[in-house]
Amino acid sequence: MRILPVQIKKIKIAQKQLGLTDSQYRDVLSGFNDQNGKPCKSCTTLSSTDANNVLALFEKLGWEQKYKKKLKYSELEGRGGDFASPKSLRKIDAMWHTSPNVRSKTDAAMNKFIKRETGKENIEWISQSDVKKVVQGIKRL
């Protein structure tokens, strides 16, 4: 499998952050073979597996990948059905935790409020039609 664009970007970022010169970088790549069996001269000729191996080598040299912060409720993306979208859940969560009229800004208190408004025990279980009820309920507090 060919190298992915995201892998190329990571390799270039690692090269820059490690302060590798062009010749040092090419020496690292020459330890890997391209699809023709020849030593690599460019990361674009690496396979996806070899690109991961290059990144692992850079990590051994001290490079640390920075991971994007995972958005809350993003694991619920694509559930289908009538479930509320993760974006809607984040909106409710933000409203609850920032509203000046909410006394207890905890997730447990928010779930109690949601149960009172919708009959569902957890924010993750509300439907798209419940979102409006909950948002209006928070505004009424």
mmCIF file of the C-alpha atoms, coordinates in Angstrom:
data_MODEL
# 
_entry.id   MODEL 
# 
loop_
_atom_site.group_PDB 
_atom_site.id 
_atom_site.type_symbol 
_atom_site.label_atom_id 
_atom_site.label_alt_id 
_atom_site.label_comp_id 
_atom_site.label_asym_id 
_atom_site.label_entity_id 
_atom_site.label_seq_id 
_atom_site.pdbx_PDB_ins_code 
_atom_site.Cartn_x 
_atom_site.Cartn_y 
_atom_site.Cartn_z 
_atom_site.occupancy 
_atom_site.B_iso_or_equiv 
_atom_site.pdbx_formal_charge 
_atom_site.auth_seq_id 
_atom_site.auth_comp_id 
_atom_site.auth_asym_id 
_atom_site.auth_atom_id 
_atom_site.pdbx_PDB_model_num 
ATOM 1   C CA . MET A 1 1   ? 0.000   0.000  0.000  1.00 0.00 ? 1   MET A CA 1 
ATOM 2   C CA . ARG A 1 2   ? 1.316   3.431  -0.945 1.00 0.00 ? 2   ARG A CA 1 
ATOM 3   C CA . ILE A 1 3   ? 2.228   6.039  1.632  1.00 0.00 ? 3   ILE A CA 1 
ATOM 4   C CA . LEU A 1 4   ? -0.650  8.235  2.767  1.00 0.00 ? 4   LEU A CA 1 
ATOM 5   C CA . PRO A 1 5   ? -0.484  12.053 2.529  1.00 0.00 ? 5   PRO A CA 1 
ATOM 6   C CA . VAL A 1 6   ? -0.869  12.317 6.317  1.00 0.00 ? 6   VAL A CA 1 
ATOM 7   C CA . GLN A 1 7   ? 2.191   10.069 6.753  1.00 0.00 ? 7   GLN A CA 1 
ATOM 8   C CA . ILE A 1 8   ? 4.241   12.282 4.420  1.00 0.00 ? 8   ILE A CA 1 
ATOM 9   C CA . LYS A 1 9   ? 3.253   15.336 6.474  1.00 0.00 ? 9   LYS A CA 1 
ATOM 10  C CA . LYS A 1 10  ? 4.215   13.623 9.732  1.00 0.00 ? 10  LYS A CA 1 
ATOM 11  C CA . ILE A 1 11  ? 7.594   12.557 8.331  1.00 0.00 ? 11  ILE A CA 1 
ATOM 12  C CA . LYS A 1 12  ? 8.341   16.111 7.148  1.00 0.00 ? 12  LYS A CA 1 
ATOM 13  C CA . ILE A 1 13  ? 7.264   17.572 10.504 1.00 0.00 ? 13  ILE A CA 1 
ATOM 14  C CA . ALA A 1 14  ? 9.464   15.057 12.358 1.00 0.00 ? 14  ALA A CA 1 
ATOM 15  C CA . GLN A 1 15  ? 12.427  15.836 10.097 1.00 0.00 ? 15  GLN A CA 1 
ATOM 16  C CA . LYS A 1 16  ? 12.085  19.537 10.816 1.00 0.00 ? 16  LYS A CA 1 
ATOM 17  C CA . GLN A 1 17  ? 11.515  19.133 14.577 1.00 0.00 ? 17  GLN A CA 1 
ATOM 18  C CA . LEU A 1 18  ? 14.452  16.754 14.944 1.00 0.00 ? 18  LEU A CA 1 
ATOM 19  C CA . GLY A 1 19  ? 16.637  19.232 13.055 1.00 0.00 ? 19  GLY A CA 1 
ATOM 20  C CA . LEU A 1 20  ? 17.828  16.639 10.541 1.00 0.00 ? 20  LEU A CA 1 
ATOM 21  C CA . THR A 1 21  ? 19.859  17.941 7.631  1.00 0.00 ? 21  THR A CA 1 
ATOM 22  C CA . ASP A 1 22  ? 18.872  16.835 4.157  1.00 0.00 ? 22  ASP A CA 1 
ATOM 23  C CA . SER A 1 23  ? 21.749  14.355 4.001  1.00 0.00 ? 23  SER A CA 1 
ATOM 24  C CA . GLN A 1 24  ? 20.882  12.902 7.435  1.00 0.00 ? 24  GLN A CA 1 
ATOM 25  C CA . TYR A 1 25  ? 17.245  12.585 6.382  1.00 0.00 ? 25  TYR A CA 1 
ATOM 26  C CA . ARG A 1 26  ? 18.186  10.817 3.135  1.00 0.00 ? 26  ARG A CA 1 
ATOM 27  C CA . ASP A 1 27  ? 20.500  8.472  5.077  1.00 0.00 ? 27  ASP A CA 1 
ATOM 28  C CA . VAL A 1 28  ? 17.542  7.426  7.225  1.00 0.00 ? 28  VAL A CA 1 
ATOM 29  C CA . LEU A 1 29  ? 15.375  6.866  4.137  1.00 0.00 ? 29  LEU A CA 1 
ATOM 30  C CA . SER A 1 30  ? 18.106  4.866  2.370  1.00 0.00 ? 30  SER A CA 1 
ATOM 31  C CA . GLY A 1 31  ? 17.643  2.171  5.020  1.00 0.00 ? 31  GLY A CA 1 
ATOM 32  C CA . PHE A 1 32  ? 14.238  1.441  3.480  1.00 0.00 ? 32  PHE A CA 1 
ATOM 33  C CA . ASN A 1 33  ? 13.454  0.124  0.004  1.00 0.00 ? 33  ASN A CA 1 
ATOM 34  C CA . ASP A 1 34  ? 10.955  1.554  -2.454 1.00 0.00 ? 34  ASP A CA 1 
ATOM 35  C CA . GLN A 1 35  ? 8.490   -0.563 -4.448 1.00 0.00 ? 35  GLN A CA 1 
ATOM 36  C CA . ASN A 1 36  ? 11.279  -1.481 -6.926 1.00 0.00 ? 36  ASN A CA 1 
ATOM 37  C CA . GLY A 1 37  ? 13.574  -2.763 -4.190 1.00 0.00 ? 37  GLY A CA 1 
ATOM 38  C CA . LYS A 1 38  ? 15.974  0.179  -4.456 1.00 0.00 ? 38  LYS A CA 1 
ATOM 39  C CA . PRO A 1 39  ? 16.937  2.357  -1.455 1.00 0.00 ? 39  PRO A CA 1 
ATOM 40  C CA . CYS A 1 40  ? 14.464  5.219  -0.961 1.00 0.00 ? 40  CYS A CA 1 
ATOM 41  C CA . LYS A 1 41  ? 15.548  8.706  -1.845 1.00 0.00 ? 41  LYS A CA 1 
ATOM 42  C CA . SER A 1 42  ? 12.210  10.319 -1.044 1.00 0.00 ? 42  SER A CA 1 
ATOM 43  C CA . CYS A 1 43  ? 9.522   9.530  1.507  1.00 0.00 ? 43  CYS A CA 1 
ATOM 44  C CA . THR A 1 44  ? 6.926   9.546  -1.277 1.00 0.00 ? 44  THR A CA 1 
ATOM 45  C CA . THR A 1 45  ? 8.333   6.236  -2.558 1.00 0.00 ? 45  THR A CA 1 
ATOM 46  C CA . LEU A 1 46  ? 7.883   4.498  0.807  1.00 0.00 ? 46  LEU A CA 1 
ATOM 47  C CA . SER A 1 47  ? 5.123   2.013  1.445  1.00 0.00 ? 47  SER A CA 1 
ATOM 48  C CA . SER A 1 48  ? 2.619   2.804  4.172  1.00 0.00 ? 48  SER A CA 1 
ATOM 49  C CA . THR A 1 49  ? 4.207   0.177  6.447  1.00 0.00 ? 49  THR A CA 1 
ATOM 50  C CA . ASP A 1 50  ? 7.704   1.573  5.880  1.00 0.00 ? 50  ASP A CA 1 
ATOM 51  C CA . ALA A 1 51  ? 6.421   5.097  6.554  1.00 0.00 ? 51  ALA A CA 1 
ATOM 52  C CA . ASN A 1 52  ? 5.150   3.903  9.938  1.00 0.00 ? 52  ASN A CA 1 
ATOM 53  C CA . ASN A 1 53  ? 8.578   2.342  10.565 1.00 0.00 ? 53  ASN A CA 1 
ATOM 54  C CA . VAL A 1 54  ? 10.294  5.657  9.702  1.00 0.00 ? 54  VAL A CA 1 
ATOM 55  C CA . LEU A 1 55  ? 7.984   7.453  12.125 1.00 0.00 ? 55  LEU A CA 1 
ATOM 56  C CA . ALA A 1 56  ? 8.776   4.864  14.821 1.00 0.00 ? 56  ALA A CA 1 
ATOM 57  C CA . LEU A 1 57  ? 12.499  5.431  14.197 1.00 0.00 ? 57  LEU A CA 1 
ATOM 58  C CA . PHE A 1 58  ? 12.005  9.195  14.523 1.00 0.00 ? 58  PHE A CA 1 
ATOM 59  C CA . GLU A 1 59  ? 10.210  8.601  17.816 1.00 0.00 ? 59  GLU A CA 1 
ATOM 60  C CA . LYS A 1 60  ? 13.224  6.607  19.033 1.00 0.00 ? 60  LYS A CA 1 
ATOM 61  C CA . LEU A 1 61  ? 15.356  9.615  18.090 1.00 0.00 ? 61  LEU A CA 1 
ATOM 62  C CA . GLY A 1 62  ? 13.217  11.766 20.386 1.00 0.00 ? 62  GLY A CA 1 
ATOM 63  C CA . TRP A 1 63  ? 10.413  13.054 18.203 1.00 0.00 ? 63  TRP A CA 1 
ATOM 64  C CA . GLU A 1 64  ? 7.007   13.106 19.888 1.00 0.00 ? 64  GLU A CA 1 
ATOM 65  C CA . GLN A 1 65  ? 3.809   13.066 17.879 1.00 0.00 ? 65  GLN A CA 1 
ATOM 66  C CA . LYS A 1 66  ? 1.283   15.606 18.962 1.00 0.00 ? 66  LYS A CA 1 
ATOM 67  C CA . TYR A 1 67  ? -2.207  14.242 18.795 1.00 0.00 ? 67  TYR A CA 1 
ATOM 68  C CA . LYS A 1 68  ? -5.212  16.361 18.078 1.00 0.00 ? 68  LYS A CA 1 
ATOM 69  C CA . LYS A 1 69  ? -7.508  16.658 21.013 1.00 0.00 ? 69  LYS A CA 1 
ATOM 70  C CA . LYS A 1 70  ? -10.442 14.351 20.522 1.00 0.00 ? 70  LYS A CA 1 
ATOM 71  C CA . LEU A 1 71  ? -13.741 16.208 20.610 1.00 0.00 ? 71  LEU A CA 1 
ATOM 72  C CA . LYS A 1 72  ? -16.191 15.180 23.273 1.00 0.00 ? 72  LYS A CA 1 
ATOM 73  C CA . TYR A 1 73  ? -18.868 12.773 22.010 1.00 0.00 ? 73  TYR A CA 1 
ATOM 74  C CA . SER A 1 74  ? -16.998 12.253 18.699 1.00 0.00 ? 74  SER A CA 1 
ATOM 75  C CA . GLU A 1 75  ? -17.074 8.479  19.262 1.00 0.00 ? 75  GLU A CA 1 
ATOM 76  C CA . LEU A 1 76  ? -20.862 8.698  18.756 1.00 0.00 ? 76  LEU A CA 1 
ATOM 77  C CA . GLU A 1 77  ? -20.487 9.945  15.165 1.00 0.00 ? 77  GLU A CA 1 
ATOM 78  C CA . GLY A 1 78  ? -22.483 8.031  12.578 1.00 0.00 ? 78  GLY A CA 1 
ATOM 79  C CA . ARG A 1 79  ? -24.836 6.205  14.957 1.00 0.00 ? 79  ARG A CA 1 
ATOM 80  C CA . GLY A 1 80  ? -27.700 6.657  12.568 1.00 0.00 ? 80  GLY A CA 1 
ATOM 81  C CA . GLY A 1 81  ? -31.295 6.529  13.573 1.00 0.00 ? 81  GLY A CA 1 
ATOM 82  C CA . ASP A 1 82  ? -32.808 9.511  15.327 1.00 0.00 ? 82  ASP A CA 1 
ATOM 83  C CA . PHE A 1 83  ? -29.935 9.979  17.771 1.00 0.00 ? 83  PHE A CA 1 
ATOM 84  C CA . ALA A 1 84  ? -28.682 13.512 18.356 1.00 0.00 ? 84  ALA A CA 1 
ATOM 85  C CA . SER A 1 85  ? -25.461 14.407 16.562 1.00 0.00 ? 85  SER A CA 1 
ATOM 86  C CA . PRO A 1 86  ? -22.221 14.803 18.537 1.00 0.00 ? 86  PRO A CA 1 
ATOM 87  C CA . LYS A 1 87  ? -22.271 18.498 17.593 1.00 0.00 ? 87  LYS A CA 1 
ATOM 88  C CA . SER A 1 88  ? -25.699 18.894 19.218 1.00 0.00 ? 88  SER A CA 1 
ATOM 89  C CA . LEU A 1 89  ? -24.514 17.035 22.318 1.00 0.00 ? 89  LEU A CA 1 
ATOM 90  C CA . ARG A 1 90  ? -21.475 19.326 22.584 1.00 0.00 ? 90  ARG A CA 1 
ATOM 91  C CA . LYS A 1 91  ? -23.799 22.343 22.294 1.00 0.00 ? 91  LYS A CA 1 
ATOM 92  C CA . ILE A 1 92  ? -25.969 21.101 25.160 1.00 0.00 ? 92  ILE A CA 1 
ATOM 93  C CA . ASP A 1 93  ? -22.889 20.234 27.216 1.00 0.00 ? 93  ASP A CA 1 
ATOM 94  C CA . ALA A 1 94  ? -21.380 23.698 26.647 1.00 0.00 ? 94  ALA A CA 1 
ATOM 95  C CA . MET A 1 95  ? -24.649 25.453 27.466 1.00 0.00 ? 95  MET A CA 1 
ATOM 96  C CA . TRP A 1 96  ? -24.992 23.471 30.681 1.00 0.00 ? 96  TRP A CA 1 
ATOM 97  C CA . HIS A 1 97  ? -21.439 24.057 31.855 1.00 0.00 ? 97  HIS A CA 1 
ATOM 98  C CA . THR A 1 98  ? -21.379 27.782 31.013 1.00 0.00 ? 98  THR A CA 1 
ATOM 99  C CA . SER A 1 99  ? -24.901 28.916 31.888 1.00 0.00 ? 99  SER A CA 1 
ATOM 100 C CA . PRO A 1 100 ? -24.932 31.329 34.842 1.00 0.00 ? 100 PRO A CA 1 
ATOM 101 C CA . ASN A 1 101 ? -28.314 29.911 35.923 1.00 0.00 ? 101 ASN A CA 1 
ATOM 102 C CA . VAL A 1 102 ? -27.014 26.363 36.437 1.00 0.00 ? 102 VAL A CA 1 
ATOM 103 C CA . ARG A 1 103 ? -25.943 25.799 40.038 1.00 0.00 ? 103 ARG A CA 1 
ATOM 104 C CA . SER A 1 104 ? -24.337 22.370 39.707 1.00 0.00 ? 104 SER A CA 1 
ATOM 105 C CA . LYS A 1 105 ? -22.258 22.278 36.513 1.00 0.00 ? 105 LYS A CA 1 
ATOM 106 C CA . THR A 1 106 ? -21.489 18.550 36.675 1.00 0.00 ? 106 THR A CA 1 
ATOM 107 C CA . ASP A 1 107 ? -22.259 15.867 34.105 1.00 0.00 ? 107 ASP A CA 1 
ATOM 108 C CA . ALA A 1 108 ? -24.341 14.002 36.689 1.00 0.00 ? 108 ALA A CA 1 
ATOM 109 C CA . ALA A 1 109 ? -26.515 17.084 37.286 1.00 0.00 ? 109 ALA A CA 1 
ATOM 110 C CA . MET A 1 110 ? -26.840 17.619 33.532 1.00 0.00 ? 110 MET A CA 1 
ATOM 111 C CA . ASN A 1 111 ? -27.991 14.016 33.053 1.00 0.00 ? 111 ASN A CA 1 
ATOM 112 C CA . LYS A 1 112 ? -30.578 14.421 35.836 1.00 0.00 ? 112 LYS A CA 1 
ATOM 113 C CA . PHE A 1 113 ? -31.878 17.534 34.085 1.00 0.00 ? 113 PHE A CA 1 
ATOM 114 C CA . ILE A 1 114 ? -31.995 15.678 30.753 1.00 0.00 ? 114 ILE A CA 1 
ATOM 115 C CA . LYS A 1 115 ? -33.928 12.814 32.361 1.00 0.00 ? 115 LYS A CA 1 
ATOM 116 C CA . ARG A 1 116 ? -36.455 15.314 33.736 1.00 0.00 ? 116 ARG A CA 1 
ATOM 117 C CA . GLU A 1 117 ? -36.825 17.006 30.328 1.00 0.00 ? 117 GLU A CA 1 
ATOM 118 C CA . THR A 1 118 ? -36.775 13.961 28.018 1.00 0.00 ? 118 THR A CA 1 
ATOM 119 C CA . GLY A 1 119 ? -37.148 10.819 30.125 1.00 0.00 ? 119 GLY A CA 1 
ATOM 120 C CA . LYS A 1 120 ? -33.754 9.567  28.910 1.00 0.00 ? 120 LYS A CA 1 
ATOM 121 C CA . GLU A 1 121 ? -31.110 8.912  31.545 1.00 0.00 ? 121 GLU A CA 1 
ATOM 122 C CA . ASN A 1 122 ? -28.008 10.003 29.654 1.00 0.00 ? 122 ASN A CA 1 
ATOM 123 C CA . ILE A 1 123 ? -27.175 12.784 27.207 1.00 0.00 ? 123 ILE A CA 1 
ATOM 124 C CA . GLU A 1 124 ? -25.816 10.179 24.764 1.00 0.00 ? 124 GLU A CA 1 
ATOM 125 C CA . TRP A 1 125 ? -29.264 8.605  24.404 1.00 0.00 ? 125 TRP A CA 1 
ATOM 126 C CA . ILE A 1 126 ? -31.276 11.669 23.426 1.00 0.00 ? 126 ILE A CA 1 
ATOM 127 C CA . SER A 1 127 ? -32.812 11.991 19.980 1.00 0.00 ? 127 SER A CA 1 
ATOM 128 C CA . GLN A 1 128 ? -32.473 14.899 17.586 1.00 0.00 ? 128 GLN A CA 1 
ATOM 129 C CA . SER A 1 129 ? -36.011 15.993 18.521 1.00 0.00 ? 129 SER A CA 1 
ATOM 130 C CA . ASP A 1 130 ? -35.027 16.024 22.218 1.00 0.00 ? 130 ASP A CA 1 
ATOM 131 C CA . VAL A 1 131 ? -32.215 18.513 21.572 1.00 0.00 ? 131 VAL A CA 1 
ATOM 132 C CA . LYS A 1 132 ? -34.611 21.436 21.175 1.00 0.00 ? 132 LYS A CA 1 
ATOM 133 C CA . LYS A 1 133 ? -36.432 20.523 24.422 1.00 0.00 ? 133 LYS A CA 1 
ATOM 134 C CA . VAL A 1 134 ? -33.171 20.373 26.362 1.00 0.00 ? 134 VAL A CA 1 
ATOM 135 C CA . VAL A 1 135 ? -31.799 23.605 24.877 1.00 0.00 ? 135 VAL A CA 1 
ATOM 136 C CA . GLN A 1 136 ? -35.059 25.447 25.635 1.00 0.00 ? 136 GLN A CA 1 
ATOM 137 C CA . GLY A 1 137 ? -35.081 23.935 29.125 1.00 0.00 ? 137 GLY A CA 1 
ATOM 138 C CA . ILE A 1 138 ? -31.562 25.234 29.850 1.00 0.00 ? 138 ILE A CA 1 
ATOM 139 C CA . LYS A 1 139 ? -32.557 28.674 28.578 1.00 0.00 ? 139 LYS A CA 1 
ATOM 140 C CA . ARG A 1 140 ? -35.595 28.685 30.918 1.00 0.00 ? 140 ARG A CA 1 
ATOM 141 C CA . LEU A 1 141 ? -33.456 28.066 34.013 1.00 0.00 ? 141 LEU A CA 1 
# 
